[in-house]
């Protein structure tokens, strides 16, 4: 699938353990020239403030607003950064937040709960939150609460687990389409899923 000709630079933010060869973020970086990963570091023992600092450094290197494609704990890095950054709206054109874990009340892993408390400030840029019906790290009711808290549009992706390499998404063309439509101001549900949208 060719890159959208007018799509801004896309920066990916993986979650715990980084994203491996079969992950849609890795595939996007391989097939889309305008997509690259932010090296957050500390992948196996992440620290929220360190990740926020790395995101801030990466964004301030760019000369134009970018799109963010975050997965899992990467979503919490985005929202924590946005809550503290007064210039967030001028640095980010939009964010795709995929499968954010519930970090406050469902601590399956202390490395995940270390990202508590969840940033509760509405995002100052357009955002889509994509959640699975059977994500072991966050139930859909909790994901809907996060979407409302962050003022992001909510998209039901069906039963895709944690929406990672194990979900068998391959290049996840529909995710890239969502990102493209977010850039165009025309968000749409994931094709093939019984998607529902929460009004912004």
PyMOL commands that set and color helices and strands:
alter all, ss='L'
color gray80, all
select helices_A, chain A and resi 24-31+48-61+73-84+88-91+110-113+140-150+165-167+173-184
alter helices_A, ss='H'
color red, helices_A
select strands_A, chain A and resi 10-13+35-37+66-71+92-98+127-131+153-156
alter strands_A, ss='S'
color yellow, strands_A
deselect
rebuild
show_as cartoon
